[in-house]
């Protein structure tokens, strides 16, 4: 099991990876489709930035209303600056957080520790990095420790009544061949369809 410090390091790497992808995306067409059905790159980046800001506010204050998770309008001119600011807000919130504190995530109406919130954010960062990379015609694969964490959470999400919520589509069956691709399948992505 990963320690909080280890998760912070992995999360920081995932944010850095995504920063490079956002920089690439901002130099192109934000209107291209992503693996998130109905969302183009601008929509996806807006969601990612909103999640970062909402989680950062909740971890910093112990709570944040749903409005804190609202994504901003994203354009090629402001995408990088908005992403960078949201990523720094996350680092500033999680870094000094009291691991025993209770954080209310209004978007999900649950109370968790900062460690659980960080795990959720790590999953979000890794999976959405893959979404952005895929939209750009590339691929993304986190390291083995992140893959193991995401797969464990993906199994929990997929097993809930009603399946995966929100941007995570209906779960697909695991193949047992590749844990990262299985995590994506459980979260409603079809890596085979995009040639991953």
DRENFI-513025 format. One record per residue: residue in one letter; x, y, z of N, C-alpha, C, O, CB in turn. Coordinates in steps of 0.2 Angstrom, whole numbers, padded with zeros to 4 digits, always signed. Glycine has a CB too. Example, Ala and Ser with C-alpha at 12.3 -4.5 7.8 and 13.67 -1.06 7.14 Angstrom:
BEGIN
a+0066-0028+0039+0062-0022+0039+0066-0016+0039+0071-0017+0042+0057-0022+0045/s+0064-0011+0035+0068-0005+0036+0064+0000+0039+0067+0006+0040+0070-0003+0029/
***
This chain:
BEGIN
x+0004-0006+0000+0000+0000+0000+0004+0006+0000+0009+0007+0004-0005+0000+0006/x+0003+0011-0004+0007+0017-0005+0006+0022+0001+0000+0022+0004+0005+0021-0011/x+0011+0025+0003+0011+0030+0009+0008+0036+0006+0008+0037+0000+0018+0031+0012/x+0006+0041+0010+0004+0047+0008+0009+0051+0004+0008+0054-0002+0001+0052+0013/x+0015+0051+0006+0021+0054+0003+0022+0051-0004+0024+0055-0008+0027+0053+0008/x+0022+0044-0004+0023+0041-0011+0017+0043-0016+0019+0045-0022+0023+0033-0010/x+0011+0044-0013+0006+0046-0018+0007+0053-0020+0005+0055-0026-0001+0045-0014/x+0009+0057-0016+0011+0064-0017+0016+0065-0023+0015+0068-0028+0013+0068-0011/x+0021+0060-0023+0026+0060-0028+0023+0058-0035+0025+0061-0040+0032+0056-0026/x+0019+0053-0034+0016+0050-0040+0011+0055-0043+0011+0056-0049+0012+0043-0039/x+0007+0058-0039+0002+0063-0041+0006+0069-0045+0004+0072-0050-0002+0066-0035/x+0012+0071-0042+0015+0077-0045+0018+0075-0052+0018+0079-0056+0021+0079-0040/x+0020+0069-0052+0022+0066-0059+0017+0066-0064+0017+0068-0070+0026+0059-0058/x+0011+0064-0062+0005+0064-0066+0003+0071-0068+0001+0072-0074-0001+0060-0063/x+0003+0075-0064+0002+0082-0065+0007+0085-0070+0005+0089-0075+0001+0087-0059/x+0013+0084-0069+0018+0086-0074+0017+0083-0081+0018+0086-0086+0025+0084-0072/x+0015+0076-0081+0014+0073-0088+0008+0077-0091+0008+0078-0097+0012+0066-0087/x+0003+0078-0087-0003+0081-0090-0001+0088-0093-0004+0091-0098-0009+0081-0085/x+0003+0092-0089+0005+0098-0091+0008+0099-0098+0006+0103-0102+0010+0101-0086/x+0012+0094-0099+0015+0093-0106+0010+0092-0111+0010+0095-0117+0021+0088-0106/x+0005+0088-0109+0000+0086-0114-0005+0092-0115-0007+0094-0121-0004+0080-0112/x-0006+0096-0110-0010+0102-0111-0007+0107-0115-0010+0110-0119-0012+0105-0104/x+0000+0108-0114+0003+0112-0118+0003+0110-0126+0002+0115-0130+0011+0112-0116/x+0004+0104-0127+0003+0102-0134-0004+0103-0137-0005+0105-0142+0004+0094-0135/x-0009+0102-0133-0016+0102-0135-0018+0110-0136-0021+0111-0141-0021+0100-0129/x-0015+0114-0132-0016+0121-0133-0014+0124-0140-0016+0130-0142-0014+0125-0127/x-0009+0121-0142-0006+0123-0149-0010+0121-0155-0008+0122-0161+0001+0121-0149/x-0015+0117-0154-0019+0114-0159-0026+0116-0159-0028+0121-0156-0018+0106-0159/x-0030+0111-0161-0037+0112-0161-0041+0109-0155-0041+0103-0154-0040+0109-0167/x-0044+0113-0151-0047+0111-0145-0054+0108-0146-0057+0106-0142-0047+0116-0139/x-0056+0108-0152-0062+0106-0154-0062+0099-0156-0068+0096-0158-0065+0110-0160/x-0057+0095-0156-0056+0088-0158-0060+0084-0153-0059+0086-0147-0049+0086-0159/x-0062+0078-0155-0066+0074-0150-0061+0070-0145-0055+0069-0147-0070+0068-0154/x-0063+0068-0140-0060+0064-0135-0063+0058-0133-0069+0057-0136-0059+0069-0128/x-0060+0053-0130-0063+0047-0128-0069+0048-0123-0073+0043-0122-0058+0042-0124/x-0070+0054-0120-0076+0056-0116-0082+0058-0121-0081+0063-0124-0074+0061-0111/x-0086+0053-0121-0092+0054-0126-0095+0061-0126-0097+0063-0120-0097+0049-0126/x-0095+0065-0131-0099+0071-0131-0094+0077-0129-0096+0083-0130-0104+0071-0127/x-0088+0076-0127-0083+0081-0125-0078+0082-0130-0075+0077-0132-0081+0079-0118/x-0076+0088-0132-0070+0089-0136-0065+0091-0131-0066+0091-0125-0072+0095-0141/x-0059+0093-0134-0053+0094-0129-0055+0100-0124-0053+0100-0119-0047+0095-0133/x-0058+0105-0127-0059+0111-0123-0064+0109-0117-0063+0111-0111-0063+0116-0127/x-0069+0105-0118-0074+0102-0113-0070+0098-0108-0070+0099-0102-0079+0098-0116/x-0065+0094-0110-0062+0089-0106-0057+0093-0101-0057+0092-0095-0058+0084-0110/x-0053+0098-0104-0049+0102-0100-0052+0106-0095-0050+0107-0090-0044+0107-0105/x-0058+0109-0097-0062+0113-0092-0064+0108-0086-0064+0110-0081-0069+0115-0096/x-0066+0102-0088-0068+0097-0083-0062+0096-0078-0063+0096-0072-0071+0091-0085/x-0056+0095-0081-0050+0093-0077-0048+0099-0073-0047+0098-0067-0044+0091-0082/x-0048+0105-0075-0047+0111-0072-0052+0112-0066-0050+0114-0060-0046+0117-0076/x-0058+0111-0067-0063+0112-0062-0062+0107-0056-0063+0109-0051-0070+0111-0065/x-0061+0101-0058-0060+0096-0053-0054+0097-0049-0054+0097-0043-0058+0089-0056/x-0048+0100-0052-0042+0102-0048-0044+0107-0043-0042+0107-0037-0037+0104-0053/x-0048+0112-0046-0049+0118-0041-0054+0116-0036-0053+0118-0030-0052+0123-0045/x-0059+0112-0037-0064+0109-0032-0060+0105-0027-0061+0106-0021-0069+0105-0035/x-0056+0100-0029-0053+0096-0024-0048+0100-0020-0047+0100-0014-0049+0091-0027/x-0044+0105-0023-0040+0109-0019-0043+0113-0014-0041+0114-0008-0036+0114-0024/x-0049+0116-0016-0053+0120-0011-0056+0116-0005-0055+0118+0001-0059+0124-0014/x-0058+0110-0007-0061+0105-0002-0055+0103+0003-0056+0103+0009-0064+0099-0005/x-0049+0101+0001-0044+0099+0005-0041+0105+0009-0039+0104+0015-0038+0096+0001/x-0041+0111+0006-0038+0117+0010-0043+0119+0016-0041+0120+0021-0037+0122+0005/x-0050+0119+0014-0054+0121+0019-0058+0116+0023-0062+0117+0028-0059+0126+0016/x-0058+0110+0021-0062+0104+0023-0068+0103+0020-0072+0098+0021-0063+0106+0031/x-0070+0108+0016-0077+0108+0012-0076+0113+0006-0073+0118+0007-0083+0109+0017/x-0080+0112+0001-0081+0117-0004-0087+0115-0007-0089+0109-0009-0075+0117-0009/x-0092+0120-0009-0098+0118-0012-0097+0116-0019-0091+0117-0022-0103+0124-0012/x-0102+0114-0022-0101+0111-0029-0099+0116-0034-0096+0115-0039-0108+0108-0031/x-0101+0123-0033-0099+0128-0038-0091+0128-0038-0088+0131-0043-0101+0135-0035/x-0087+0126-0033-0080+0126-0033-0077+0121-0039-0071+0122-0041-0077+0124-0027/x-0081+0116-0041-0079+0112-0046-0081+0114-0053-0079+0110-0058-0082+0105-0044/x-0084+0119-0054-0086+0121-0060-0080+0123-0065-0075+0126-0063-0090+0128-0060/x-0080+0120-0071-0074+0121-0075-0075+0128-0079-0081+0130-0081-0074+0116-0080/x-0069+0131-0080-0070+0138-0084-0070+0137-0091-0069+0131-0094-0063+0142-0082/x-0071+0142-0095-0071+0142-0102-0063+0141-0104-0059+0145-0101-0074+0148-0105/x-0062+0137-0108-0055+0135-0110-0054+0137-0117-0058+0134-0122-0053+0128-0109/x-0049+0141-0119-0047+0142-0126-0040+0141-0127-0036+0140-0122-0049+0150-0127/x-0037+0141-0133-0030+0140-0134-0026+0145-0130-0020+0143-0128-0028+0140-0141/x-0029+0151-0130-0025+0156-0127-0024+0156-0119-0019+0158-0116-0028+0163-0128/x-0029+0153-0116-0029+0152-0109-0028+0145-0106-0027+0145-0100-0035+0155-0106/x-0028+0140-0110-0028+0133-0107-0022+0132-0103-0023+0129-0097-0028+0128-0113/x-0016+0134-0105-0010+0132-0101-0010+0136-0094-0009+0132-0089-0004+0133-0105/x-0012+0142-0095-0011+0146-0088-0017+0143-0083-0015+0143-0077-0013+0153-0090/x-0023+0142-0086-0028+0139-0081-0026+0132-0079-0027+0131-0073-0035+0139-0085/x-0023+0128-0083-0021+0122-0080-0016+0122-0075-0016+0119-0070-0019+0117-0086/x-0011+0126-0077-0005+0127-0072-0007+0130-0065-0005+0127-0060+0000+0132-0075/x-0012+0134-0065-0014+0137-0059-0018+0132-0055-0018+0132-0049-0019+0143-0060/x-0022+0128-0058-0026+0123-0055-0021+0117-0052-0023+0115-0047-0031+0120-0060/x-0016+0116-0056-0011+0110-0054-0008+0113-0048-0006+0109-0043-0007+0108-0059/x-0006+0119-0048-0002+0122-0042-0007+0122-0036-0004+0122-0030+0001+0129-0044/x-0013+0124-0037-0018+0124-0031-0018+0117-0028-0019+0117-0022-0025+0126-0034/x-0018+0112-0032-0018+0105-0030-0012+0104-0025-0013+0101-0020-0019+0100-0035/x-0007+0105-0028+0000+0104-0024+0000+0108-0018+0002+0105-0013+0006+0106-0029/x-0002+0114-0018-0002+0118-0012-0007+0115-0007-0006+0116-0001-0004+0125-0013/x-0013+0112-0009-0018+0109-0004-0016+0103-0001-0016+0102+0005-0024+0109-0008/x-0013+0098-0006-0012+0091-0003-0005+0091+0000-0005+0087+0005-0012+0087-0009/x+0000+0095-0002+0006+0094+0001+0006+0095+0009+0009+0090+0012+0011+0100-0002/x+0004+0100+0012+0004+0101+0019-0002+0098+0023-0003+0099+0029+0004+0108+0021/x-0007+0094+0019-0013+0092+0022-0012+0087+0028-0007+0083+0028-0017+0089+0017/x-0016+0088+0033-0016+0083+0039-0019+0077+0036-0025+0077+0035-0020+0086+0045/x-0016+0071+0036-0018+0065+0034-0024+0062+0038-0028+0058+0035-0013+0060+0034/x-0025+0065+0044-0031+0062+0048-0037+0067+0047-0042+0065+0050-0028+0062+0055/x-0036+0072+0044-0042+0077+0043-0048+0073+0039-0047+0068+0036-0040+0083+0039/x-0054+0077+0040-0060+0074+0036-0061+0080+0031-0062+0086+0032-0066+0073+0041/x-0062+0077+0024-0063+0082+0019-0070+0080+0016-0071+0074+0014-0058+0081+0013/x-0074+0085+0015-0081+0084+0012-0080+0085+0005-0079+0091+0003-0086+0088+0015/x-0082+0081+0000-0082+0082-0007-0089+0082-0009-0092+0078-0010-0078+0076-0011/x-0091+0089-0010-0098+0090-0011-0101+0087-0018-0106+0085-0018-0099+0098-0011/x-0096+0087-0022-0098+0084-0029-0101+0077-0028-0105+0075-0032-0093+0085-0034/x-0098+0073-0024-0100+0066-0023-0104+0065-0016-0106+0060-0015-0093+0062-0023/x-0104+0071-0012-0107+0071-0006-0104+0065-0001-0108+0061+0002-0115+0070-0006/x-0098+0065-0001-0094+0060+0003-0089+0063+0008-0087+0069+0006-0091+0054-0001/x-0088+0060+0013-0082+0063+0018-0077+0058+0017-0077+0052+0018-0085+0064+0025/x-0071+0060+0016-0065+0056+0015-0059+0059+0019-0059+0065+0020-0063+0054+0008/x-0053+0055+0019-0047+0058+0022-0043+0061+0016-0045+0060+0010-0043+0053+0025/x-0039+0066+0017-0035+0068+0011-0031+0063+0007-0030+0064+0001-0029+0073+0014/x-0030+0057+0010-0026+0052+0007-0031+0049+0002-0029+0047-0004-0024+0046+0012/x-0037+0048+0004-0042+0045-0001-0044+0050-0007-0044+0048-0013-0049+0043+0002/x-0044+0057-0005-0045+0062-0010-0039+0062-0015-0040+0063-0021-0046+0069-0007/x-0033+0061-0012-0027+0061-0017-0028+0055-0021-0026+0055-0027-0021+0061-0012/x-0030+0049-0019-0030+0043-0023-0035+0045-0029-0034+0043-0034-0033+0037-0019/x-0041+0048-0027-0046+0049-0032-0043+0054-0037-0044+0053-0043-0052+0052-0029/x-0039+0059-0035-0036+0064-0039-0031+0060-0044-0030+0062-0050-0033+0070-0036/x-0027+0056-0041-0022+0052-0045-0025+0048-0050-0023+0048-0056-0018+0048-0040/x-0031+0045-0049-0035+0041-0054-0037+0046-0060-0036+0045-0065-0041+0038-0051/x-0040+0052-0057-0042+0057-0062-0037+0059-0067-0038+0060-0073-0046+0062-0059/x-0031+0061-0064-0025+0064-0067-0023+0059-0073-0022+0060-0078-0020+0066-0063/x-0022+0052-0070-0019+0047-0075-0024+0046-0081-0022+0045-0086-0018+0041-0071/x-0030+0045-0079-0035+0043-0084-0036+0048-0089-0037+0047-0095-0042+0040-0081/x-0037+0054-0087-0038+0060-0091-0032+0062-0095-0032+0065-0101-0040+0066-0087/x-0026+0060-0092-0020+0061-0096-0020+0057-0102-0018+0058-0108-0013+0060-0092/x-0023+0050-0101-0024+0046-0107-0029+0049-0112-0028+0048-0118-0026+0039-0104/x-0034+0051-0109-0039+0054-0114-0036+0060-0118-0038+0060-0124-0045+0057-0109/x-0033+0064-0115-0030+0070-0119-0025+0067-0124-0025+0069-0130-0026+0075-0114/x-0020+0063-0122-0015+0060-0126-0019+0056-0132-0017+0057-0138-0011+0055-0123/x-0024+0053-0131-0028+0049-0136-0031+0054-0141-0031+0053-0147-0033+0044-0133/x-0034+0059-0139-0037+0064-0143-0031+0067-0147-0033+0069-0153-0040+0070-0139/x-0025+0068-0145-0020+0070-0149-0016+0065-0153-0011+0067-0157-0014+0073-0144/x-0019+0059-0154-0016+0054-0158-0010+0051-0155-0006+0047-0158-0015+0057-0165/x-0010+0051-0148-0004+0048-0145-0006+0043-0140-0012+0042-0140+0001+0054-0142/x-0002+0041-0135-0004+0037-0130-0001+0039-0123+0004+0043-0123-0003+0029-0131/x-0004+0037-0118-0001+0038-0111-0002+0032-0107-0007+0029-0107-0004+0044-0108/x+0004+0031-0103+0004+0025-0098+0008+0027-0092+0013+0029-0093+0007+0019-0102/x+0004+0027-0086+0008+0029-0080+0012+0023-0078+0012+0018-0081+0003+0031-0075/x+0016+0024-0073+0020+0019-0070+0016+0014-0067+0010+0014-0066+0026+0022-0066/x+0020+0008-0065+0016+0002-0062+0012+0004-0056+0007+0001-0055+0021-0003-0061/x+0015+0008-0051+0012+0010-0045+0005+0013-0046+0000+0012-0043+0016+0014-0041/x+0005+0018-0051-0001+0022-0052-0006+0017-0056-0012+0017-0054+0001+0028-0057/x-0003+0013-0060-0008+0008-0064-0011+0003-0058-0017+0002-0059-0004+0004-0068/x-0008+0001-0054-0011-0003-0048-0016+0000-0044-0021-0003-0043-0005-0006-0044/x-0015+0006-0043-0019+0010-0039-0026+0012-0043-0031+0011-0041-0016+0017-0037/x-0025+0014-0049-0030+0015-0054-0035+0009-0055-0041+0009-0055-0028+0018-0060/x-0031+0003-0056-0035-0003-0057-0039-0005-0051-0045-0007-0052-0030-0008-0059/x-0036-0004-0045-0040-0006-0039-0046-0001-0038-0052-0003-0037-0036-0005-0033/x-0045+0005-0039-0051+0010-0039-0056+0009-0045-0062+0009-0044-0049+0017-0039/x-0054+0007-0051-0058+0006-0056-0063+0000-0055-0068+0000-0057-0054+0005-0063/x-0060-0005-0052-0064-0011-0050-0069-0009-0045-0075-0011-0046-0059-0016-0047/x-0068-0005-0040-0073-0002-0035-0078+0002-0039-0084+0001-0037-0069+0002-0030/x-0076+0006-0043-0081+0010-0047-0085+0006-0051-0092+0007-0051-0077+0016-0051/x-0083+0002-0055-0086-0003-0059-0091-0007-0056-0096-0009-0059-0082-0007-0064/x-0090-0009-0050-0094-0014-0046-0100-0010-0042-0104-0014-0040-0090-0017-0041/x-0100-0004-0043-0106+0000-0039-0112-0001-0043-0112-0002-0049-0104+0008-0039/x-0118-0001-0039-0124-0001-0043-0125+0004-0048-0124+0010-0046-0130-0001-0038/x-0126+0003-0054-0127+0008-0059-0121+0009-0063-0121+0013-0068-0129+0014-0056/x-0115+0006-0061-0109+0006-0065-0105+0013-0063-0106+0015-0058-0110+0006-0072/x-0102+0015-0068-0097+0021-0067-0101+0027-0068-0105+0028-0073-0092+0020-0073/x-0100+0032-0064-0103+0038-0064-0100+0043-0069-0094+0043-0071-0104+0041-0058/x-0104+0049-0071-0101+0054-0074-0097+0053-0080-0099+0049-0085-0096+0058-0070/x-0091+0055-0081-0087+0055-0087-0084+0047-0088-0081+0046-0093-0081+0059-0087/x-0085+0043-0083-0083+0036-0083-0089+0033-0086-0094+0032-0082-0081+0034-0076/x-0088+0030-0092-0094+0027-0095-0095+0020-0093-0092+0018-0088-0092+0026-0103/x-0100+0016-0096-0101+0009-0094-0095+0005-0094-0092+0005-0099-0107+0007-0098/x-0094+0001-0088-0088-0003-0088-0088-0008-0094-0093-0011-0095-0087-0006-0081/x-0082-0010-0096-0081-0015-0101-0077-0021-0097-0074-0019-0092-0077-0013-0107/x-0077-0027-0100-0074-0032-0096-0067-0032-0096-0064-0030-0101-0077-0039-0099/x-0064-0034-0091-0056-0035-0091-0054-0041-0095-0058-0045-0096-0054-0036-0084/x-0048-0040-0098-0045-0046-0102-0040-0049-0098-0039-0055-0100-0042-0043-0108/x-0037-0046-0093-0032-0050-0089-0025-0049-0092-0020-0052-0090-0034-0057-0088/x-0025-0046-0098-0018-0046-0102-0014-0040-0100-0008-0040-0099-0020-0045-0109/x-0017-0034-0099-0013-0028-0097-0017-0024-0092-0023-0022-0093-0012-0023-0104/x-0014-0023-0086-0018-0020-0080-0020-0013-0082-0026-0010-0080-0014-0020-0074/x-0016-0009-0085-0018-0002-0087-0024-0002-0092-0028+0002-0091-0012+0002-0090/x-0023-0006-0097-0029-0006-0102-0035-0009-0099-0041-0007-0100-0027-0010-0108/x-0035-0013-0094-0040-0016-0090-0043-0010-0086-0050-0010-0085-0039-0022-0086/x-0039-0006-0083-0042-0001-0079-0046+0004-0083-0051+0006-0081-0036+0003-0075/x-0043+0006-0089-0047+0010-0094-0053+0007-0096-0058+0010-0096-0042+0011-0100/x-0053+0000-0097-0060-0003-0099-0065-0003-0094-0071-0001-0095-0058-0011-0101/x-0063-0004-0087-0067-0003-0082-0070+0004-0081-0076+0004-0078-0064-0006-0075/x-0067+0009-0084-0069+0015-0083-0072+0018-0090-0073+0024-0091-0063+0020-0081/x-0074+0013-0094-0078+0014-0100-0075+0016-0106-0078+0018-0111-0083+0020-0098/x-0068+0016-0105-0064+0017-0111-0063+0011-0115-0063+0005-0112-0057+0020-0110/x-0062+0011-0122-0061+0005-0126-0054+0006-0129-0054+0009-0135-0066+0004-0131/x-0048+0004-0126-0042+0006-0129-0041+0003-0136-0037+0005-0140-0036+0003-0125/x-0044-0003-0137-0043-0006-0144-0047-0002-0149-0044-0002-0155-0047-0013-0143/x-0052+0001-0148-0055+0005-0153-0051+0011-0155-0052+0014-0161-0062+0008-0150/x-0046+0014-0151-0042+0019-0152-0035+0017-0154-0031+0021-0155-0042+0024-0147/x-0034+0011-0154-0027+0008-0156-0022+0009-0151-0016+0009-0152-0025+0011-0162/x-0024+0009-0144-0019+0009-0139-0016+0003-0138-0012+0002-0133-0023+0011-0132/
***
